[in-house]
Amino acid sequence: MSTNSTKHSVLLIVIGSLAFFSANRLCQAQDIYVTNASGRTVTAYNAATGASGFTITGLFNPEEMATWGNEIYFTDGDFIRAYNASTGASTFNVMESSYAIASVAAINNELYVAGSGSLNEYNGTTGAAGFSVSSGIDGPEGIAVSSNDVFVANGGNSTVTAYNTTTGSLDFTISNGVNVPYALLVSGTDLFVEDGGNNTVTEYNTANGSPGFTISTGVTEPSALAVAGNDLFVANYGNNTITEYNASTGQSGFTISTGVNEPQALAVLGNELYLANSSNSVVEYNATTGAEGFTFTTGINEPIAIVASPVPEPSAYLLTTVAFGLVGVWRRRGSPARS
């Protein structure tokens, strides 16, 4: 993906819904959601069966997703859109004058958006604008959030910058071992960084950015990250595999190749791992064994991101991404090549 590090002032306009909604059922308690770039839709599916749920239509270019509480958030061209995860009804739309929105993340009813040389915060219920920072932002790619910090992968200067979730102040910068960072994932006190330039995944401490282990075995053009329990999953676009590692040590485990075809995004719900292939399918796997489950293709048309159903506030949270923290949603846009 090409990036532009030029800093832009940001004009925020809260507007009425520009998307249309069609539904054939309400979401069940456990659902997954997929953005479809070519189909220009966001589709909901039952996580246990893969049965189709509602479809949000009339979109421009839906890509990145995040979820918190009972809201799903996604980028759509220059818009950030929020929809009720149970009904598919529009909650709010925010339009930015900046372009090239790279990624979104959400926590504690706050929505964070990285793109075009800035990190912007919004209220997750109303879309009201909060802080906007540009210091350290250079060609942002991935974003992830912990309870204290928002982390941004900067492809332009090969750093990961950490910002206070409340004030937006720059807390620290990670550069050690970082080479064209792409996907980010937060799990507990661990920050996992996928380095496209190194074909590695490195673990860092979320409190201070100190490095831990680095994984290189089996990593080939990594495109997405996810965590289930103590298992770290890496989708490898370069060799059509998903590789599993111990999330505490980085030790290699099993490899999934069945059903993997141009892996684009990953999500986790309970003990289930979901893969969105850019070849227009979503495949479910057992996260403990890697055994393949069901596959569905209905409504899937160039999937970009996938997230799992929100959890009740405030006891726990799921983060996307694509990456996106604990759900581990992150994906490579289209071709794995970067420019």
C-alpha positions as CSV (number, residue, x, y, z in Angstrom):
1,M,0.0,0.0,0.0
2,S,1.3,3.4,-0.8
3,T,1.4,5.9,2.0
4,N,1.6,9.7,2.3
5,S,3.3,11.2,5.2
6,T,2.2,14.8,4.5
7,K,0.4,16.2,7.5
8,H,-3.1,17.5,7.0
9,S,-5.5,19.5,9.1
10,V,-8.6,17.5,9.8
11,L,-12.2,18.7,9.1
12,L,-14.8,16.7,10.9
13,I,-18.4,16.7,9.7
14,V,-21.0,14.5,11.3
15,I,-23.6,13.7,8.6
16,G,-26.6,11.6,8.1
17,S,-26.3,8.1,6.9
18,L,-25.1,7.7,3.3
19,A,-25.4,3.9,3.5
20,F,-28.5,1.8,3.1
21,F,-29.3,-1.2,5.3
22,S,-31.0,-4.4,4.3
23,A,-31.5,-7.2,6.8
24,N,-33.0,-10.7,6.9
25,R,-32.4,-11.3,10.6
26,L,-31.1,-9.8,13.8
27,C,-27.6,-10.8,14.9
28,Q,-27.3,-13.6,17.3
29,A,-25.2,-13.4,20.5
30,Q,-22.1,-14.6,18.6
31,D,-21.4,-13.1,15.2
32,I,-18.6,-12.2,12.9
33,Y,-18.5,-9.3,10.4
34,V,-16.7,-8.9,7.1
35,T,-15.9,-5.8,5.0
36,N,-16.1,-6.6,1.3
37,A,-14.2,-4.1,-0.9
38,S,-15.5,-5.1,-4.3
39,G,-19.0,-5.8,-3.0
40,R,-19.0,-2.5,-1.2
41,T,-20.8,-4.2,1.7
42,V,-20.4,-5.2,5.3
43,T,-21.9,-8.6,6.0
44,A,-22.7,-10.3,9.3
45,Y,-22.6,-14.1,9.9
46,N,-23.5,-16.5,12.7
47,A,-20.1,-17.5,14.2
48,A,-21.3,-21.0,15.0
49,T,-22.7,-22.0,11.6
50,G,-21.6,-19.4,9.1
51,A,-25.2,-18.6,8.3
52,S,-25.7,-15.2,6.7
53,G,-27.1,-12.3,8.7
54,F,-27.6,-8.7,7.8
55,T,-25.9,-6.9,5.0
56,I,-25.0,-3.2,5.0
57,T,-25.0,-1.8,1.4
58,G,-24.7,1.5,-0.4
59,L,-21.0,1.9,0.8
60,F,-18.1,3.4,-1.1
61,N,-15.0,1.4,-0.1
62,P,-15.4,-0.5,3.2
63,E,-12.0,-1.7,4.6
64,E,-10.8,-1.6,8.2
65,M,-13.0,-2.6,11.1
66,A,-13.1,-2.3,14.9
67,T,-15.7,-3.2,17.6
68,W,-16.6,-2.2,21.1
69,G,-19.7,-2.7,23.2
70,N,-22.5,-3.2,20.7
71,E,-21.0,-1.1,17.9
72,I,-19.1,-2.1,14.8
73,Y,-16.9,0.6,13.2
74,F,-15.4,0.6,9.8
75,T,-13.7,2.9,7.3
76,D,-15.5,3.7,4.1
77,G,-13.5,5.9,1.8
78,D,-13.2,9.2,3.7
79,F,-15.8,8.2,6.2
80,I,-15.8,6.5,9.6
81,R,-19.1,4.7,10.0
82,A,-20.6,3.2,13.2
83,Y,-23.4,0.6,13.1
84,N,-25.3,-1.3,15.8
85,A,-23.8,-4.8,15.9
86,S,-27.2,-6.4,16.8
87,T,-29.5,-4.7,14.3
88,G,-27.2,-3.3,11.6
89,A,-28.8,0.2,12.1
90,S,-26.6,3.2,11.5
91,T,-25.3,5.0,14.6
92,F,-23.2,7.8,13.2
93,N,-21.0,8.8,10.3
94,V,-17.9,11.0,10.5
95,M,-16.2,12.4,7.4
96,E,-12.5,13.4,7.4
97,S,-11.0,15.9,5.0
98,S,-7.8,13.8,5.2
99,Y,-7.5,10.7,3.1
100,A,-5.9,7.3,3.1
101,I,-7.3,6.1,6.4
102,A,-5.1,3.2,7.4
103,S,-6.7,1.6,10.4
104,V,-9.1,1.8,13.3
105,A,-9.2,0.5,16.9
106,A,-11.7,0.9,19.8
107,I,-11.7,0.6,23.6
108,N,-13.7,2.0,26.5
109,N,-16.1,3.7,24.1
110,E,-13.3,5.6,22.3
111,L,-12.5,5.1,18.6
112,Y,-9.0,5.7,17.3
113,V,-8.3,6.3,13.6
114,A,-4.8,6.5,12.0
115,G,-4.3,7.9,8.5
116,S,-2.6,10.6,6.4
117,G,-0.1,11.5,9.0
118,S,-2.3,11.8,12.0
119,L,-4.0,9.8,14.8
120,N,-7.5,11.0,15.6
121,E,-9.8,10.1,18.5
122,Y,-13.6,10.0,18.5
123,N,-16.4,9.3,20.9
124,G,-17.6,5.8,20.2
125,T,-21.2,6.6,20.8
126,T,-21.7,10.0,19.1
127,G,-18.7,10.4,16.8
128,A,-17.7,13.6,18.5
129,A,-14.0,14.5,17.8
130,G,-11.4,14.3,20.5
131,F,-7.7,14.8,20.2
132,S,-5.7,14.8,17.0
133,V,-1.9,14.3,17.0
134,S,0.6,14.1,14.2
135,S,3.9,13.9,16.1
136,G,5.7,10.7,15.1
137,I,3.1,9.6,12.5
138,D,4.6,8.8,9.2
139,G,2.8,6.6,6.7
140,P,0.7,4.8,9.3
141,E,-0.3,1.2,8.5
142,G,-1.5,-0.7,11.6
143,I,-3.0,0.4,14.9
144,A,-3.7,-1.4,18.1
145,V,-4.8,-0.2,21.6
146,S,-4.3,-1.2,25.2
147,S,-6.0,0.3,28.2
148,N,-3.3,2.9,28.4
149,D,-1.8,3.4,24.9
150,V,-2.7,3.5,21.3
151,F,0.1,2.0,19.1
152,V,0.6,3.1,15.5
153,A,2.8,1.2,13.0
154,N,4.6,3.8,10.9
155,G,5.7,2.4,7.5
156,G,7.3,5.7,6.5
157,N,9.9,5.8,9.2
158,S,9.9,2.2,10.4
159,T,8.8,2.9,14.0
160,V,5.9,2.1,16.3
161,T,4.7,5.0,18.3
162,A,2.7,4.8,21.5
163,Y,0.2,7.5,22.5
164,N,-1.8,8.0,25.7
165,T,-5.4,7.0,25.1
166,T,-6.8,9.9,27.0
167,T,-4.6,12.8,26.0
168,G,-2.9,11.7,22.8
169,S,0.6,12.6,24.2
170,L,3.5,10.6,22.8
171,D,4.6,8.1,25.5
172,F,7.4,6.3,23.7
173,T,8.7,5.2,20.3
174,I,9.9,1.7,19.3
175,S,12.5,1.5,16.6
176,N,14.6,-1.5,17.7
177,G,14.1,-4.3,15.2
178,V,11.4,-2.5,13.3
179,N,11.5,-2.5,9.5
180,V,8.4,-1.4,7.6
181,P,5.9,-2.4,10.4
182,Y,2.5,-3.4,9.2
183,A,0.1,-5.3,11.5
184,L,-0.1,-4.7,15.2
185,L,-1.8,-6.8,17.9
186,V,-2.1,-6.2,21.7
187,S,-2.7,-9.1,24.1
188,G,-2.4,-8.4,27.8
189,T,1.0,-6.7,28.3
190,D,2.3,-7.9,25.0
191,L,2.5,-5.9,21.7
192,F,3.1,-8.0,18.6
193,V,4.6,-6.2,15.6
194,E,4.6,-7.7,12.1
195,D,7.6,-6.4,10.2
196,G,7.2,-6.7,6.4
197,G,10.7,-5.7,5.8
198,N,12.2,-8.4,8.0
199,N,9.5,-11.2,7.6
200,T,9.3,-11.4,11.3
201,V,6.9,-10.9,14.2
202,T,8.5,-9.4,17.4
203,E,7.0,-9.1,20.9
204,Y,7.3,-5.9,22.9
205,N,6.2,-4.8,26.3
206,T,3.2,-2.5,26.1
207,A,4.3,-0.4,29.1
208,N,7.7,0.7,27.8
209,G,8.3,-0.8,24.4
210,S,11.2,-3.1,25.5
211,P,11.7,-5.9,23.0
212,G,11.2,-9.6,23.8
213,F,11.3,-12.6,21.4
214,T,11.3,-12.4,17.6
215,I,9.7,-15.0,15.4
216,S,11.1,-15.7,11.9
217,T,10.5,-19.5,11.4
218,G,7.6,-20.0,9.0
219,V,6.9,-16.3,8.6
220,T,6.6,-15.4,4.9
221,E,5.1,-12.0,3.9
222,P,2.9,-12.0,7.0
223,S,-0.5,-10.4,6.4
224,A,-2.5,-10.8,9.7
225,L,-2.2,-11.6,13.4
226,A,-4.5,-13.1,16.0
227,V,-4.3,-14.4,19.5
228,A,-6.5,-17.1,21.1
229,G,-5.5,-17.9,24.7
230,N,-1.8,-18.5,24.7
231,D,-1.7,-19.2,20.9
232,L,-0.4,-16.6,18.5
233,F,-1.5,-17.0,14.8
234,V,0.3,-15.5,11.8
235,A,-1.3,-15.5,8.4
236,N,1.4,-15.8,5.7
237,Y,0.4,-14.3,2.3
238,G,3.6,-15.4,0.8
239,N,3.1,-19.2,1.2
240,N,-0.6,-19.5,1.9
241,T,-0.3,-20.8,5.5
242,I,-1.3,-19.9,9.0
243,T,1.4,-20.6,11.5
244,E,0.8,-21.0,15.3
245,Y,3.2,-20.1,18.0
246,N,3.3,-20.0,21.8
247,A,2.4,-16.4,22.6
248,S,4.6,-16.3,25.7
249,T,7.8,-17.8,24.2
250,G,7.4,-17.6,20.4
251,Q,8.0,-21.4,20.1
252,S,6.6,-22.8,16.8
253,G,3.6,-25.0,16.8
254,F,1.3,-26.3,14.1
255,T,0.9,-25.0,10.5
256,I,-2.5,-24.7,8.7
257,S,-2.5,-24.9,4.9
258,T,-5.9,-26.4,4.1
259,G,-8.4,-23.8,3.0
260,V,-5.8,-21.0,3.1
261,N,-5.7,-19.1,-0.2
262,E,-4.4,-15.5,-0.2
263,P,-5.0,-15.0,3.5
264,Q,-6.1,-11.5,4.2
265,A,-7.5,-11.2,7.8
266,L,-7.9,-13.2,11.0
267,A,-10.3,-13.1,13.9
268,V,-10.8,-15.1,17.1
269,L,-13.9,-15.8,19.0
270,G,-13.6,-18.2,21.9
271,N,-11.8,-21.3,20.6
272,E,-12.5,-20.6,17.0
273,L,-10.2,-19.0,14.5
274,Y,-11.7,-17.3,11.4
275,L,-9.7,-16.6,8.2
276,A,-10.8,-14.3,5.4
277,N,-9.2,-15.2,2.1
278,S,-9.0,-12.6,-0.6
279,S,-10.0,-15.4,-2.9
280,N,-13.5,-14.8,-1.6
281,S,-14.1,-17.2,1.3
282,V,-14.1,-17.3,5.1
283,V,-12.9,-20.5,6.8
284,E,-13.3,-21.5,10.4
285,Y,-10.7,-23.5,12.3
286,N,-10.3,-25.0,15.8
287,A,-7.8,-22.7,17.5
288,T,-6.4,-25.5,19.7
289,T,-5.8,-28.1,16.9
290,G,-5.9,-26.2,13.7
291,A,-8.6,-28.5,12.4
292,E,-10.7,-27.0,9.6
293,G,-14.4,-26.5,10.1
294,F,-17.0,-24.8,7.9
295,T,-16.4,-22.5,4.9
296,F,-18.7,-19.9,3.6
297,T,-18.7,-17.8,0.5
298,T,-22.1,-16.2,0.4
299,G,-21.8,-12.4,0.3
300,I,-18.0,-12.5,0.4
301,N,-16.5,-10.3,-2.4
302,E,-12.8,-9.3,-1.9
303,P,-12.9,-9.4,1.9
304,I,-10.6,-6.9,3.6
305,A,-11.2,-7.2,7.4
306,I,-13.0,-9.5,9.7
307,V,-14.0,-8.9,13.4
308,A,-15.7,-11.0,16.0
309,S,-18.9,-10.0,17.9
310,P,-18.5,-7.3,20.6
311,V,-18.4,-8.3,24.2
312,P,-20.4,-6.7,27.1
313,E,-18.9,-3.5,28.6
314,P,-17.0,-2.9,30.7
315,S,-15.5,-6.2,31.9
316,A,-13.7,-7.3,28.7
317,Y,-13.0,-6.1,25.2
318,L,-12.2,-7.3,21.7
319,L,-10.0,-5.2,19.5
320,T,-9.6,-5.3,15.7
321,T,-7.6,-4.7,13.2
322,V,-6.5,-5.9,11.3
323,A,-5.7,-5.4,13.3
324,F,-6.9,-4.9,16.0
325,G,-5.8,-6.1,19.4
326,L,-7.3,-9.1,21.0
327,V,-9.4,-10.2,18.1
328,G,-6.3,-9.8,16.1
329,V,-7.8,-8.5,13.0
330,W,-5.3,-7.2,10.6
331,R,-4.8,-7.8,7.0
332,R,-2.8,-6.9,3.9
333,R,-4.6,-4.7,1.5
334,G,-4.7,-6.4,-1.9
335,S,-1.3,-7.4,-3.1
336,P,1.4,-8.0,-0.5
337,A,3.7,-5.6,-2.2
338,R,4.3,-2.3,-0.5
339,S,5.3,1.0,-2.2
